[in-house]
Amino acid sequence: MKVNPNSLQVSADLIPLLSQPVRVGGPSVTWFHDTRSPGPLNAVKGQYSTVQGFVASSKFGSQTDFWKLDGTNSTYYQFGKLKYVLARETRIGYERASGVNPNVGNEACLGVLLTTNPSCNAIPLPERLYAGGANSHRGFPINGAGPRDLQTGFPVGGSAAFVNTLEMRLPPQTLPLVGNSVNFVIFHDMGNVFQNASDMFPSFTRFHQPNKQTCANVSGIIGTCNFNYFSHAVGLGARYRTPVGPIRVDFSYNLNPPVYPIIYDFNNSPPHEGQASHFNFFFSIGESF
């Protein structure tokens, strides 16, 4: 795909280095184990586990070297005479670079730690770890969790991700017009995406965004921002059963959304403080997991 340079509405120097084209190649492997019953669309017991691994290497034609592991485990328990279902899903992702960003060059990154200068990170923007959305942390829009670009406020992913979801799936209720085709869920999502893998586990007990006052910099000068904390969201959802699976709506409230500076928003607005929304709404097909 090509873009006519004359059609660009933003300055070329505002296009982040991490989003420049990079060829990525290497082997990948996926392992899964599924004991869900009676099936994946309406599981009430059993578990589902999956692990995905990928290695990008110059030996396979890749322009950048890194590897990553991304695993999830889901469990389902049914209890009570009314057949409540307690469902849980935990995801842990980790990746590590073993080179530098080819768009920056080795000279610019000599003596620079990859973890302290994201521009020198060998992991291209699309290959980084993300969280947020209807099938992830519902306290954020799709891919909205974790570090953000400190000029535009857009999510840029990270090197580690942790998301834990708990759902209490209530038995169907008899309602006018729809009968017993609708059931409700109460859920709690927690976790985040982290720039460095070493920041993930120390952030478990951190409820508030660290040094929020320095992150809300609106002076027009690029500063620092710390996203190393666990964001929590609670919510209520409804499921309408159909022959092809449940139609799902979820409404969530993020208890502690992050703030971040927006220096360029491409709408000619002055630099200002941005904040992820407290409220999020999702419409989808199928259970969240």
N, C-alpha and C positions, 0 to 999 in steps of 0.2 A: 504494500500500500504506500502511495506517495502523496504528499501534500504540497500544493502549489505555494511556494514561499510568499508570493504576492497576496495570498489570501489570509496570511497569519494576522491575527488581531492582537497579538502580544509580541513584545520584543524578544528576539532570539536569545538574548542573554538571560531571559527569565525561564527558559526551558531547563529544568534541572538536569545535571549531569547523569544522575541515576536513571533517567528515562530515555537516554540515548540508545539507539539500536545496538544490541550485542548478540552475537551468535552463541547459543547455549546448546551443548550436546553432551550426552553421557547415558549410562544405563540407569534404569529405574526398576524397582521391584515392589510389589504390593502383596501383603499377607493379610488374610482375614479369617475370622472364626465366627460362625453364626449359629446360635442355638435358640433363636427367638421363636416363640410359639404364641398363637397359632400361625403367625407370619409377620413379615416386616411392616405391613401396613397397620396392624392392630396388635402389636406384641403386648402380652400381659405377663410374661415370664421369660426367663432365659437371659442371654447376653449377646452382645455383638462387639467384636474387637477388630480393629484394622490398624496396620502399620504400613506406612509408605516411606520408601527410601529412594534417594536420588543422588547421583554423583555426577557433577559437571567437571569434565577434565579435557585438557588440551589434547590428550591422546585420542579423544573421540571428536575432535574438530571444534571444541568449545573455545571461545575467546576469553573465558573467565573460569576459574577453578573454585568450586565450593561443593559442599555436601549437606544434605538435610535429612532429618527424620521427623515424621509427623504421625502421631498415633492417637487413636481414640478408643475408649472403652465405654460401652453402654450396658446398663443392667435394668431389669424390670421385675417388680415384685407386686403380686396381686394379693390383697388381704381384705378381710371383712365380709359380712354377708352381702353387702351391696357391691362388692367387687371394685374397691378402689385400686388404683394402680400407682405405685411410686416408681417413677422412672428417673434415672440419673445418667448423665454422660459427662465424661472427663476427657479433655483433649490436651496433649502436651506436644509442642513442636519445638524443634531445635535445628539450627543450621550454623555452619561455620565456613568462613571464607579461607582460602589458601592461596590467594593472589590479590591483585589490585585491579581497580576498575580500568579497563583499557581506554576509556574515554578521557581519563586523567593522565595516565602515563606513570611509569615507574619513577621518573625523576621528581615529580611533584609529591610523591608519597614516600620517598626515602626517609627513613627514620621516624615515620608517622605511624602511630598505632591505628589499626583498622577500626578499632572501637571508638576512637576519639575523633576521627575525621570520616564521616559517612561517605564523602566523595571518593575516598580511597578504598571503599569496601568493594570487594569483587562480586557481590551479589546484586544482580540487576533488580530494578524496581519490581517488575512483575513476578520475580522469583522469590521475593521476600515473604515472610510469614504475615498473615493478616487474620483478623477476627472481627466479628460484627455482622449482623444481619439475621434473617429469619431462621437460619439453621445454625446459628452460632450465638454469640453474646448479643441478646436482644436489647441491651441497653444502648446499642450503637446502630447506626445505619450500616449498610453493607460495607465491610472492610474499614469501618470508621474507628476502630480501637487502636490504641498505641500511639507511637511517635507521629508527629506532624511536621510538615515543612514549615520552618519558622519565618518564611516570607509570605506564603499563600494560605497556610493553615490546612493544606490537604494532607490526608494520611499517607505515610510513606512506608508502613510496615516495619518489621524488625527482625531480629535474629532468634527470638524465642517467643512462644505463645503458650498461655495457659488459660483454659476456659472450663468452668464446671457449671453444669446445669442440673437443677433439681425440678421435677414436675410432679405435682399431685394431680392425677387424672381422675376426675370425678365420674361416677356412673351417669348414664344418660338420664335426662329429665324429660317428663312428659309435658310438652308445651303445645299451645294452640298452633294449628296449621302444619307444624313439622313433626308432631308426635314425639317419639323418643329417638329421633335421628340426631339430636344435638347433645353433646356433652361439653363440660367446661373443664378447664385446667387452671391451676395456680402454679406459678413458677418463680424461681429465683436463679438468676444468672450472675456469675462472678468471674473475674479474671481480667486479663489485659494482654497486650503485645509489648515486648520489651526490645529496646535497641541492642542490649547486650544480654546474653544468656545468663551471665552471673548476677543480673539484677532481678531475675524472676523470683527465686525462692525468698530472698530477703524482703520482698514486697508483699508477702502473704498477709502480714499483720498491719499493713499500711492502708488505712481507709481513705485518707485525704491526699490529694496531689501535693507532693513536696514543693516547698518554695513557690507557691502559686503566684505570689506577688512579682517574682522575677520573670515568670512565664508570660504574664499579662503585660508585656512591654509594648507600648504603642508609640514609642518615640521615633519610630522609623529606622532604628538601628537594630540589626539582627543580634539577638542576645542568646540566652540559654533557656532551656525548658526541660523540666523533669517530668516524665510520664510514668515513673516507676512506682506504681501503687495498684491496688486491686479495686476495680470499679464494680459496683454492685447494682443490680436492677431487679425489681420485683414486678410482677405483672399478672394479668388475667387473660385467658384465651378461650375461644370457642371452636369446636370441631363439628362440622356437619357431614355426616356419613353419606357417601355416594358410591355407586358401583366401582368407580375407578380410584377410590381412596377418599379420605376426609378432606374437605375444604376447610382451611384453617385461617383464623384471624387471631392476632395477638396484639395486646396493648401493654406496653411496658413503661415503667418510670425509673429512670436512672437516678440513683441516690446521690452519686458523686461524680458528675461528668467533668471532664478536664477543661481548662481554659488554655488559650494559645494566642500568640500575636498574629494579626493579619496586616501585613505591610502592603501587599499588592493583592487586590481582589478583582482586578481587571474591569471594575465598574467605576473607576475614577473616584473611589471613596478614599478618604484620608485613612492613615493607619489607625486600626482600632482593635479592641480585644474581642476575640471570638470565644465561644463556648459551645461545646457539644450539647445537644438538646436533652432536656430531662425526659421528654415524652417521645415515644417511638411507636409506630403502628406498622404491622406487617400483615400482608395477605398472601397466602400461598396454598399449595396443594400438598397433602401428606403431613404426617406428624413432623415435629421439629427434629426428631431423631428416633 
